[in-house]
Amino acid sequence: MKLILGFVGQMASGKGTAVEYLKEKYGASTYRFSAMLKDVLDRLYLEVNRKNLQIISQALRENFGEDTLAKVMAEDVKNDPNKIIAIDGVRRPGDVVHLNNIPGFVLINITADIEKRFDRLTNRGEKSDDNEKTFAEFQEDHTREAELKIEEIASTVQETIDNNGSLEELYEQLDNLITKYSSV
């Protein structure tokens, strides 16, 4: 049976780092909800920033259904032959509904203090508007629709990882999850 680990967490909590580690150490296939949105923005030659990602996400959901991205993700995961799959960025209750229907799905919340997350976000520069972001703007980002759903989803997880420590501590927690849920 496949092991499908879905990661939920606030911005810069460590979801991407966790997924990348599972890819490197265990050969996991990796998926990211925002990758679908980034593909659309790239194809339209639009800047990939948080605002544009939110606009395209909302437009797709309003026009094609709230669960459009979740359906695509669930189909991609079901069709992936890999034994371990890691999903970065579960953000909406509808995402969880579709993924929960797949055997082997485990929902994991990654948590970290807001100050740590702000430092990570501004240092990594993943989105074009992250480098200049102030702490007040970062706090304001948490009031956006997708971020508000994270707490609701986090209350339904099977596991929680505290990512306030070192990378080694994060990796150890991930290794423990792999051991717990699979025979890899």
BAMAR-334385 format. One record per residue: x, y, z of N, C-alpha, C, O in turn; residue in three letters; chain. Coordinates in nm, 2 decimals, padded with zeros to 4 digits. Atoms other than C-alpha are relative to their C-alpha. Layout:
X, Y, Z, X, Y, Z, X, Y, Z, X, Y, Z, ALA, A
...
This chain:
00.08, -00.12, 00.00, 00.00, 00.00, 00.00, 00.09, 00.13, 00.00, 00.20, 00.13, 00.06, MET, A
-00.07, -00.13, 00.00, 00.11, 00.36, -00.07, -00.01, 00.06, 00.13, -00.10, 00.04, 00.21, LYS, A
00.00, -00.09, -00.12, 00.20, 00.60, 00.21, -00.01, 00.14, -00.06, 00.08, 00.18, -00.13, LEU, A
00.02, -00.13, 00.06, 00.06, 00.94, 00.12, 00.00, 00.10, 00.12, -00.09, 00.10, 00.20, ILE, A
-00.02, -00.10, -00.11, 00.18, 01.22, 00.36, -00.04, 00.14, -00.05, 00.02, 00.19, -00.14, LEU, A
00.05, -00.13, 00.03, -00.02, 01.54, 00.33, 00.04, 00.10, 00.11, 00.01, 00.08, 00.22, GLY, A
-00.05, -00.09, -00.10, 00.14, 01.84, 00.50, -00.08, 00.13, 00.00, -00.10, 00.19, -00.11, PHE, A
00.07, -00.12, -00.01, -00.06, 02.13, 00.63, 00.08, 00.08, 00.10, 00.14, 00.03, 00.19, VAL, A
-00.07, -00.09, -00.09, 00.09, 02.43, 00.81, 00.00, 00.14, -00.05, -00.02, 00.17, -00.17, GLY, A
00.00, -00.14, 00.03, 00.11, 02.81, 00.82, 00.12, 00.02, -00.10, 00.21, -00.06, -00.11, GLN, A
-00.11, -00.04, 00.09, 00.34, 02.99, 00.57, 00.14, -00.02, 00.07, 00.16, 00.02, 00.18, MET, A
-00.14, 00.02, -00.04, 00.71, 02.89, 00.61, 00.01, -00.08, 00.13, 00.11, -00.06, 00.20, ALA, A
-00.01, 00.09, -00.12, 00.64, 02.63, 00.88, 00.09, -00.11, -00.03, 00.14, -00.18, 00.07, SER, A
-00.09, 00.10, 00.03, 00.86, 02.38, 00.70, -00.06, -00.11, -00.09, 00.00, -00.22, -00.10, GLY, A
00.06, 00.10, 00.08, 00.62, 02.19, 00.47, 00.09, -00.04, -00.12, 00.11, -00.16, -00.15, LYS, A
-00.09, 00.02, 00.11, 00.85, 02.23, 00.17, 00.12, -00.07, 00.03, 00.17, -00.16, -00.04, GLY, A
-00.12, 00.06, -00.04, 01.15, 02.13, 00.36, -00.02, -00.15, 00.04, 00.06, -00.24, 00.00, THR, A
00.03, 00.13, -00.03, 00.98, 01.82, 00.49, -00.02, -00.09, -00.13, 00.03, -00.20, -00.14, ALA, A
00.03, 00.07, 00.13, 00.86, 01.72, 00.14, 00.13, -00.03, -00.07, 00.15, -00.14, -00.12, VAL, A
-00.13, 00.02, 00.06, 01.21, 01.77, 00.00, 00.08, -00.10, 00.06, 00.15, -00.18, -00.01, GLU, A
-00.08, 00.10, -00.08, 01.37, 01.56, 00.27, -00.05, -00.14, -00.04, 00.02, -00.23, -00.06, TYR, A
00.06, 00.13, 00.03, 01.13, 01.27, 00.20, 00.03, -00.04, -00.14, 00.05, -00.16, -00.17, LEU, A
-00.04, 00.03, 00.14, 01.21, 01.30, -00.17, 00.14, -00.05, 00.00, 00.17, -00.15, -00.07, LYS, A
-00.14, 00.04, 00.00, 01.58, 01.29, -00.11, 00.04, -00.13, 00.07, 00.11, -00.21, 00.02, GLU, A
-00.04, 00.12, -00.08, 01.60, 01.02, 00.16, -00.08, -00.12, -00.04, -00.02, -00.23, -00.05, LYS, A
00.08, 00.11, 00.02, 01.31, 00.80, 00.06, -00.05, -00.02, -00.14, -00.12, -00.11, -00.18, TYR, A
00.04, 00.01, 00.14, 01.26, 00.87, -00.31, -00.15, 00.03, -00.02, -00.21, -00.01, -00.12, GLY, A
00.14, -00.04, 00.00, 00.91, 01.01, -00.24, -00.03, 00.08, -00.13, 00.05, 00.17, -00.17, ALA, A
00.05, -00.10, 00.10, 00.71, 01.16, -00.53, -00.05, 00.12, 00.08, -00.10, 00.10, 00.19, SER, A
00.04, -00.12, -00.07, 00.63, 01.51, -00.44, -00.10, 00.08, -00.08, -00.09, 00.09, -00.20, THR, A
00.10, -00.08, 00.06, 00.33, 01.73, -00.51, -00.02, 00.12, 00.08, 00.00, 00.12, 00.20, TYR, A
00.02, -00.12, -00.07, 00.24, 02.08, -00.43, -00.12, 00.07, -00.06, -00.13, 00.09, -00.18, ARG, A
00.12, -00.06, 00.05, -00.10, 02.24, -00.46, 00.03, 00.13, -00.08, -00.03, 00.16, -00.18, PHE, A
-00.03, -00.13, 00.07, 00.05, 02.58, -00.56, 00.07, -00.02, -00.13, 00.08, 00.07, -00.21, SER, A
-00.07, 00.03, 00.12, 00.25, 02.41, -00.84, -00.10, 00.01, -00.12, -00.06, 00.07, -00.23, ALA, A
00.10, -00.01, 00.11, -00.07, 02.39, -01.05, -00.03, 00.15, -00.03, -00.04, 00.19, -00.15, MET, A
00.02, -00.14, 00.01, -00.13, 02.76, -00.99, 00.12, 00.07, -00.07, 00.10, 00.16, -00.15, LEU, A
-00.12, -00.06, 00.06, 00.23, 02.85, -01.07, 00.01, -00.03, -00.15, 00.05, 00.05, -00.23, LYS, A
00.00, 00.04, 00.14, 00.20, 02.66, -01.40, -00.09, 00.09, -00.08, -00.05, 00.13, -00.19, ASP, A
00.10, -00.09, 00.07, -00.10, 02.87, -01.50, 00.06, 00.14, -00.01, 00.06, 00.20, -00.12, VAL, A
-00.06, -00.14, 00.00, 00.08, 03.20, -01.40, 00.11, 00.00, -00.10, 00.13, 00.10, -00.18, LEU, A
-00.11, 00.00, 00.09, 00.39, 03.10, -01.59, -00.04, 00.00, -00.14, 00.01, 00.07, -00.23, ASP, A
00.06, 00.01, 00.14, 00.19, 03.01, -01.90, -00.06, 00.13, -00.05, -00.05, 00.16, -00.16, ARG, A
00.06, -00.13, 00.03, 00.02, 03.35, -01.88, 00.11, 00.11, 00.00, 00.07, 00.23, -00.02, LEU, A
-00.11, -00.10, -00.02, 00.36, 03.52, -01.83, -00.03, 00.11, 00.10, 00.00, 00.22, 00.09, TYR, A
00.03, -00.09, -00.12, 00.24, 03.67, -01.50, 00.10, -00.03, 00.11, 00.14, -00.15, 00.13, LEU, A
-00.09, 00.02, -00.11, 00.45, 03.72, -01.20, -00.05, -00.10, 00.10, -00.17, -00.09, 00.14, GLU, A
00.05, 00.10, -00.11, 00.44, 03.44, -00.94, 00.03, 00.06, 00.13, 00.14, 00.06, 00.19, VAL, A
-00.01, -00.06, -00.13, 00.37, 03.62, -00.62, -00.13, -00.05, 00.07, -00.22, -00.10, 00.01, ASN, A
00.12, 00.05, -00.08, 00.12, 03.55, -00.34, -00.13, 00.06, -00.05, -00.23, -00.02, -00.06, ARG, A
00.13, -00.06, 00.05, -00.14, 03.79, -00.47, -00.05, -00.07, -00.13, -00.17, -00.10, -00.13, LYS, A
00.05, 00.06, 00.13, -00.15, 03.64, -00.82, -00.03, -00.15, 00.02, -00.13, -00.20, -00.04, ASN, A
00.04, 00.14, -00.03, -00.15, 03.28, -00.68, -00.14, 00.00, 00.07, -00.22, -00.09, 00.04, LEU, A
00.13, -00.01, -00.07, -00.45, 03.38, -00.46, -00.11, 00.03, -00.10, -00.22, -00.02, -00.10, GLN, A
00.10, -00.04, 00.11, -00.63, 03.54, -00.76, -00.03, -00.12, -00.09, -00.15, -00.14, -00.11, ILE, A
00.02, 00.12, 00.09, -00.58, 03.24, -00.99, -00.07, -00.11, 00.07, -00.16, -00.18, 00.01, ILE, A
00.07, 00.10, -00.07, -00.68, 03.00, -00.72, -00.15, 00.03, 00.02, -00.23, -00.06, 00.00, SER, A
00.14, -00.04, -00.02, -01.00, 03.19, -00.64, -00.08, -00.01, -00.13, -00.19, -00.06, -00.13, GLN, A
00.06, 00.01, 00.13, -01.08, 03.22, -01.01, -00.03, -00.14, -00.04, -00.15, -00.17, -00.09, ALA, A
00.02, 00.14, 00.04, -01.04, 02.85, -01.08, -00.11, -00.06, 00.09, -00.20, -00.13, 00.04, LEU, A
00.09, 00.05, -00.09, -01.24, 02.76, -00.77, -00.14, 00.05, -00.02, -00.24, -00.02, -00.02, ARG, A
00.13, -00.07, 00.02, -01.52, 03.01, -00.84, -00.07, -00.05, -00.13, -00.19, -00.07, -00.14, GLU, A
00.06, 00.04, 00.13, -01.56, 02.90, -01.20, -00.01, -00.15, -00.03, -00.10, -00.19, -00.11, ASN, A
00.00, 00.14, 00.03, -01.49, 02.53, -01.19, -00.04, -00.09, 00.13, -00.04, -00.21, 00.12, PHE, A
00.04, 00.07, -00.12, -01.59, 02.44, -00.83, 00.11, 00.01, 00.11, 00.23, 00.01, 00.08, GLY, A
-00.09, -00.01, -00.12, -01.43, 02.47, -00.48, 00.10, -00.11, 00.00, 00.22, -00.09, 00.05, GLU, A
-00.09, 00.11, -00.01, -01.27, 02.13, -00.51, 00.07, -00.04, -00.13, 00.13, -00.15, -00.14, ASP, A
-00.07, 00.03, 00.13, -01.12, 02.16, -00.86, 00.14, -00.04, 00.02, 00.19, -00.15, -00.03, THR, A
-00.14, 00.03, -00.02, -00.76, 02.16, -00.74, 00.02, -00.13, 00.08, 00.11, -00.21, 00.05, LEU, A
00.00, 00.12, -00.08, -00.83, 01.89, -00.49, -00.02, -00.12, -00.08, 00.04, -00.23, -00.06, ALA, A
00.02, 00.11, 00.09, -00.97, 01.66, -00.76, 00.12, -00.03, -00.08, 00.16, -00.15, -00.10, LYS, A
-00.12, 00.02, 00.08, -00.67, 01.71, -00.97, 00.11, -00.06, 00.08, 00.18, -00.16, 00.04, VAL, A
-00.11, 00.06, -00.09, -00.43, 01.64, -00.68, -00.03, -00.14, 00.03, 00.06, -00.23, 00.02, MET, A
00.03, 00.14, -00.03, -00.62, 01.33, -00.58, 00.02, -00.10, -00.12, 00.07, -00.21, -00.10, ALA, A
-00.02, 00.09, 00.11, -00.61, 01.19, -00.93, 00.15, -00.02, -00.03, 00.19, -00.13, -00.06, GLU, A
-00.15, 00.01, 00.02, -00.24, 01.27, -00.97, 00.06, -00.10, 00.10, 00.14, -00.18, 00.06, ASP, A
-00.05, 00.09, -00.10, -00.17, 01.09, -00.64, -00.04, -00.14, -00.02, 00.04, -00.23, -00.01, VAL, A
00.04, 00.14, 00.02, -00.38, 00.79, -00.72, 00.07, -00.07, -00.12, 00.10, -00.19, -00.11, LYS, A
-00.07, 00.05, 00.12, -00.21, 00.75, -01.06, 00.15, -00.01, 00.02, 00.22, -00.07, -00.07, ASN, A
-00.14, 00.01, -00.03, 00.14, 00.78, -00.91, 00.04, -00.14, 00.05, -00.02, -00.18, 00.15, ASP, A
-00.03, 00.14, -00.05, 00.30, 00.43, -00.88, 00.10, 00.00, 00.12, 00.12, -00.11, 00.17, PRO, A
-00.10, 00.00, -00.11, 00.55, 00.54, -00.61, -00.07, -00.05, 00.13, -00.19, -00.03, 00.15, ASN, A
00.05, 00.05, -00.12, 00.52, 00.38, -00.27, -00.02, 00.11, 00.11, -00.10, 00.10, 00.20, LYS, A
00.01, -00.11, -00.09, 00.57, 00.71, -00.08, -00.02, 00.13, -00.08, 00.05, 00.16, -00.17, ILE, A
00.04, -00.13, 00.06, 00.41, 01.04, -00.18, -00.01, 00.10, 00.11, -00.07, 00.08, 00.21, ILE, A
00.00, -00.11, -00.09, 00.45, 01.37, -00.01, -00.07, 00.12, -00.06, -00.03, 00.16, -00.18, ALA, A
00.07, -00.11, 00.05, 00.21, 01.66, -00.06, 00.02, 00.12, 00.08, -00.01, 00.12, 00.20, ILE, A
-00.03, -00.13, -00.07, 00.30, 02.02, 00.03, -00.12, 00.09, -00.02, -00.16, 00.11, -00.14, ASP, A
00.10, -00.11, 00.01, 00.03, 02.27, 00.10, -00.14, -00.03, 00.00, -00.22, 00.03, -00.07, GLY, A
00.14, 00.03, -00.02, -00.29, 02.11, 00.20, -00.06, 00.12, 00.07, -00.02, 00.15, 00.18, VAL, A
00.04, -00.13, -00.06, -00.49, 02.43, 00.27, -00.15, 00.01, 00.02, -00.20, 00.10, 00.10, ARG, A
00.15, -00.02, -00.01, -00.87, 02.37, 00.24, -00.06, -00.13, 00.04, -00.01, -00.24, 00.01, ARG, A
00.08, 00.12, -00.04, -01.12, 02.13, 00.39, -00.03, -00.10, -00.12, -00.02, -00.22, -00.10, PRO, A
00.03, 00.08, 00.12, -01.21, 02.01, 00.04, 00.12, -00.08, -00.05, 00.11, -00.19, -00.10, GLY, A
-00.12, 00.07, 00.04, -00.85, 01.91, -00.02, 00.01, -00.13, 00.08, 00.04, -00.24, 00.03, ASP, A
00.00, 00.11, -00.09, -00.87, 01.68, 00.28, -00.10, -00.10, -00.03, -00.08, -00.22, -00.03, VAL, A
00.11, 00.09, 00.03, -01.20, 01.53, 00.18, 00.04, -00.10, -00.12, 00.03, -00.22, -00.11, VAL, A
-00.04, 00.08, 00.12, -01.06, 01.41, -00.16, 00.12, -00.09, 00.03, 00.12, -00.21, -00.01, HIS, A
-00.12, 00.08, -00.03, -00.73, 01.29, -00.02, -00.03, -00.11, 00.10, 00.03, -00.22, 00.10, LEU, A
00.04, 00.10, -00.10, -00.89, 01.11, 00.28, -00.06, -00.13, -00.06, -00.06, -00.23, 00.00, ASN, A
00.06, 00.12, 00.07, -01.06, 00.88, 00.03, 00.10, -00.09, -00.06, 00.07, -00.20, -00.11, ASN, A
-00.10, 00.09, 00.05, -00.73, 00.74, -00.08, 00.07, -00.08, 00.11, 00.11, -00.02, 00.21, ILE, A
-00.06, 00.08, -00.10, -00.60, 00.45, 00.12, 00.15, 00.04, 00.02, 00.22, 00.06, -00.07, PRO, A
-00.14, -00.03, -00.03, -00.27, 00.53, 00.30, 00.02, 00.15, 00.03, 00.14, 00.19, 00.05, GLY, A
-00.02, -00.14, -00.02, -00.33, 00.90, 00.34, 00.01, 00.04, 00.15, -00.07, -00.01, 00.23, PHE, A
-00.03, -00.05, -00.14, -00.19, 01.06, 00.66, 00.01, 00.15, -00.01, 00.10, 00.20, -00.08, VAL, A
-00.01, -00.14, 00.00, -00.25, 01.43, 00.73, 00.09, 00.05, 00.12, 00.07, 00.00, 00.23, LEU, A
-00.10, -00.04, -00.10, 00.03, 01.60, 00.92, 00.01, 00.16, 00.01, 00.02, 00.22, -00.10, ILE, A
-00.02, -00.14, -00.02, 00.05, 01.95, 01.07, 00.14, 00.03, 00.04, 00.19, -00.03, 00.13, ASN, A
-00.13, -00.04, -00.04, 00.38, 02.12, 01.08, -00.01, 00.14, 00.06, -00.07, 00.23, 00.00, ILE, A
00.02, -00.12, -00.08, 00.40, 02.40, 01.34, 00.14, 00.07, 00.02, 00.24, 00.00, 00.04, THR, A
-00.12, -00.07, -00.04, 00.66, 02.67, 01.41, -00.05, 00.14, 00.04, -00.15, 00.19, 00.00, ALA, A
00.03, -00.14, -00.05, 00.66, 03.01, 01.59, 00.00, 00.10, -00.11, 00.07, 00.08, -00.21, ASP, A
00.02, -00.10, 00.11, 00.56, 03.31, 01.38, 00.13, 00.07, -00.03, 00.16, 00.10, -00.15, ILE, A
-00.13, -00.07, 00.02, 00.90, 03.48, 01.43, 00.09, -00.09, -00.09, 00.16, -00.04, -00.18, GLU, A
-00.08, 00.10, 00.07, 01.08, 03.17, 01.30, -00.04, -00.01, -00.15, 00.04, -00.01, -00.24, LYS, A
00.06, 00.01, 00.14, 00.85, 03.15, 01.00, 00.02, 00.12, -00.08, 00.05, 00.11, -00.20, ARG, A
-00.02, -00.12, 00.07, 00.89, 03.51, 00.92, 00.15, 00.01, -00.05, 00.17, 00.04, -00.17, PHE, A
-00.14, 00.01, 00.04, 01.27, 03.47, 00.91, 00.02, -00.09, -00.11, 00.09, -00.06, -00.21, ASP, A
-00.02, 00.09, 00.11, 01.25, 03.17, 00.69, -00.06, 00.05, -00.13, 00.01, 00.04, -00.23, ARG, A
00.06, -00.05, 00.12, 01.01, 03.33, 00.45, 00.08, 00.11, -00.07, 00.10, 00.11, -00.19, LEU, A
-00.07, -00.11, 00.06, 01.21, 03.65, 00.40, 00.14, -00.05, -00.05, 00.20, 00.02, -00.14, THR, A
-00.13, 00.05, 00.04, 01.54, 03.45, 00.37, 00.00, -00.09, -00.12, 00.09, -00.09, -00.20, ASN, A
00.01, 00.09, 00.11, 01.42, 03.20, 00.12, -00.04, 00.06, -00.13, 00.01, 00.02, -00.24, ARG, A
00.04, -00.07, 00.12, 01.26, 03.44, -00.13, -00.07, -00.09, -00.10, -00.04, -00.07, -00.22, GLY, A
00.06, 00.10, 00.09, 01.04, 03.17, -00.28, -00.10, 00.08, -00.09, -00.11, 00.04, -00.21, GLU, A
00.09, -00.08, 00.08, 00.78, 03.43, -00.41, 00.07, 00.13, -00.02, 00.15, 00.18, 00.06, LYS, A
-00.07, -00.12, 00.04, 00.89, 03.75, -00.58, -00.02, 00.11, 00.11, 00.06, 00.20, 00.11, SER, A
00.03, -00.11, -00.10, 00.73, 03.96, -00.30, 00.04, -00.03, 00.14, 00.01, 00.05, 00.23, ASP, A
-00.04, 00.05, -00.14, 00.88, 03.77, 00.00, 00.11, 00.08, 00.06, 00.12, 00.10, 00.18, ASP, A
-00.13, -00.06, -00.05, 01.22, 03.94, 00.03, -00.02, 00.14, 00.07, 00.04, 00.16, 00.17, ASN, A
00.02, -00.13, -00.06, 01.08, 04.29, 00.11, -00.11, 00.00, 00.10, -00.14, 00.11, 00.15, GLU, A
00.12, 00.00, -00.09, 00.79, 04.18, 00.33, 00.04, 00.04, 00.14, 00.14, -00.01, 00.19, LYS, A
-00.02, -00.04, -00.14, 00.76, 04.34, 00.67, -00.07, -00.10, 00.09, -00.15, -00.18, 00.04, THR, A
00.07, 00.09, -00.10, 00.65, 04.15, 00.98, -00.15, 00.03, 00.00, -00.23, -00.06, 00.01, PHE, A
00.15, -00.03, 00.00, 00.32, 04.34, 00.97, -00.07, -00.05, -00.12, -00.18, -00.10, -00.11, ALA, A
00.06, 00.05, 00.12, 00.26, 04.24, 00.61, -00.01, -00.15, 00.01, -00.11, -00.21, -00.03, GLU, A
00.00, 00.14, -00.03, 00.35, 03.88, 00.71, -00.12, -00.04, 00.08, -00.19, -00.14, 00.06, PHE, A
00.12, 00.03, -00.09, 00.09, 03.89, 00.99, -00.13, 00.02, -00.08, -00.22, -00.05, -00.06, GLN, A
00.12, -00.03, 00.08, -00.16, 04.04, 00.75, -00.03, -00.12, -00.10, -00.15, -00.15, -00.13, GLU, A
00.01, 00.11, 00.09, -00.10, 03.75, 00.51, -00.08, -00.11, 00.06, -00.15, -00.19, 00.00, ASP, A
00.07, 00.11, -00.08, -00.24, 03.52, 00.78, -00.15, 00.02, 00.01, -00.22, -00.07, 00.05, HIS, A
00.14, -00.02, 00.00, -00.58, 03.68, 00.74, -00.06, -00.03, -00.13, -00.19, -00.02, -00.14, THR, A
00.05, 00.03, 00.13, -00.62, 03.57, 00.38, -00.07, -00.13, 00.01, -00.05, -00.22, 00.10, ARG, A
00.09, 00.11, 00.00, -00.88, 03.31, 00.30, 00.07, -00.14, 00.02, 00.03, -00.22, 00.11, GLU, A
-00.06, 00.13, 00.00, -00.65, 03.01, 00.24, 00.07, -00.03, 00.14, 00.06, -00.14, 00.19, ALA, A
-00.07, 00.02, -00.13, -00.45, 03.07, 00.56, -00.10, -00.02, 00.11, -00.06, -00.09, 00.21, GLU, A
00.10, 00.01, -00.11, -00.76, 03.10, 00.77, -00.05, -00.14, 00.01, -00.09, -00.19, 00.12, LEU, A
00.05, 00.14, 00.00, -00.86, 02.74, 00.67, 00.10, -00.09, 00.07, 00.06, -00.20, 00.11, LYS, A
-00.11, 00.09, -00.05, -00.53, 02.60, 00.79, -00.03, -00.05, 00.15, -00.02, -00.17, 00.18, ILE, A
00.03, 00.04, -00.14, -00.63, 02.60, 01.16, -00.11, -00.10, 00.01, -00.11, -00.19, 00.09, GLU, A
00.11, 00.09, 00.01, -00.96, 02.43, 01.08, 00.05, -00.14, -00.04, 00.02, -00.24, 00.02, GLU, A
-00.06, 00.13, 00.05, -00.77, 02.15, 00.89, 00.09, -00.06, 00.11, 00.09, -00.18, 00.13, ILE, A
-00.10, 00.05, -00.10, -00.50, 02.13, 01.16, -00.07, -00.07, 00.11, 00.00, -00.16, 00.18, ALA, A
00.07, 00.07, -00.11, -00.76, 02.02, 01.41, -00.04, -00.14, -00.04, -00.09, -00.21, 00.05, SER, A
00.04, 00.13, 00.05, -00.82, 01.71, 01.20, 00.11, -00.10, -00.03, 00.09, -00.21, -00.08, THR, A
-00.12, 00.08, 00.04, -00.47, 01.58, 01.15, 00.02, -00.12, 00.09, -00.03, -00.13, 00.20, VAL, A
-00.04, 00.12, -00.08, -00.33, 01.24, 01.26, 00.13, 00.03, 00.08, 00.15, -00.03, 00.18, GLN, A
-00.13, -00.02, -00.06, 00.01, 01.38, 01.34, 00.04, 00.15, 00.00, -00.01, 00.22, -00.08, GLU, A
-00.05, -00.14, 00.00, 00.18, 01.71, 01.44, 00.15, 00.00, 00.02, 00.20, -00.08, 00.10, THR, A
-00.14, -00.01, -00.01, 00.54, 01.80, 01.39, 00.04, 00.14, 00.05, -00.01, 00.24, -00.01, ILE, A
-00.04, -00.13, -00.05, 00.70, 02.08, 01.59, 00.13, 00.03, -00.07, 00.23, -00.04, -00.05, ASP, A
-00.12, -00.03, 00.08, 00.95, 02.25, 01.36, 00.06, 00.13, 00.05, 00.10, 00.22, -00.03, ASN, A
-00.07, -00.12, -00.06, 01.10, 02.51, 01.60, 00.14, -00.03, 00.03, 00.22, 00.06, 00.06, ASN, A
-00.13, 00.04, -00.02, 01.42, 02.31, 01.63, 00.09, 00.00, -00.12, 00.07, 00.08, -00.21, GLY, A
-00.10, 00.01, 00.11, 01.71, 02.22, 01.40, -00.06, -00.09, -00.11, -00.16, -00.16, -00.10, SER, A
00.04, 00.09, 00.12, 01.68, 02.05, 01.06, 00.01, -00.15, 00.05, -00.07, -00.23, 00.01, LEU, A
-00.02, 00.14, -00.05, 01.81, 01.73, 01.23, -00.12, -00.05, 00.08, -00.16, -00.16, 00.07, GLU, A
00.12, 00.03, -00.08, 01.52, 01.74, 01.47, -00.12, -00.02, -00.09, -00.20, -00.11, -00.06, GLU, A
00.11, 00.02, 00.09, 01.27, 01.78, 01.19, 00.02, -00.13, -00.07, -00.08, -00.21, -00.09, LEU, A
-00.02, 00.12, 00.08, 01.43, 01.50, 00.99, -00.03, -00.13, 00.09, -00.08, -00.23, 00.04, TYR, A
00.02, 00.11, -00.10, 01.42, 01.27, 01.30, -00.15, -00.03, 00.01, -00.20, -00.14, 00.01, GLU, A
00.14, 00.01, -00.01, 01.05, 01.34, 01.34, -00.06, -00.06, -00.13, -00.16, -00.15, -00.12, GLN, A
00.05, 00.06, 00.12, 00.99, 01.26, 00.97, 00.04, -00.15, -00.02, -00.05, -00.23, -00.06, LEU, A
-00.04, 00.14, 00.00, 01.19, 00.94, 00.99, -00.09, -00.09, 00.09, -00.13, -00.20, 00.05, ASP, A
00.09, 00.08, -00.09, 00.98, 00.83, 01.29, -00.14, -00.02, -00.06, -00.20, -00.12, -00.04, ASN, A
00.13, 00.02, 00.07, 00.66, 00.89, 01.08, 00.01, -00.10, -00.10, -00.09, -00.18, -00.12, LEU, A
-00.02, 00.11, 00.10, 00.79, 00.68, 00.80, 00.00, -00.13, 00.06, -00.07, -00.23, 00.01, ILE, A
-00.01, 00.13, -00.07, 00.87, 00.40, 01.04, -00.14, -00.04, 00.05, -00.18, -00.15, 00.04, THR, A
00.13, 00.03, -00.06, 00.53, 00.43, 01.21, -00.10, -00.04, -00.11, -00.18, -00.13, -00.08, LYS, A
00.11, 00.02, 00.10, 00.32, 00.43, 00.89, 00.04, -00.09, -00.12, -00.05, -00.12, -00.20, TYR, A
-00.03, 00.08, 00.11, 00.51, 00.21, 00.65, 00.11, -00.11, 00.04, 00.16, -00.11, 00.15, SER, A
-00.11, 00.10, -00.02, 00.75, -00.08, 00.61, 00.11, 00.03, -00.09, 00.18, -00.07, -00.14, SER, A
-00.10, -00.04, 00.10, 00.99, 00.11, 00.39, 00.14, -00.03, 00.06, 00.24, 00.00, 00.00, VAL, A
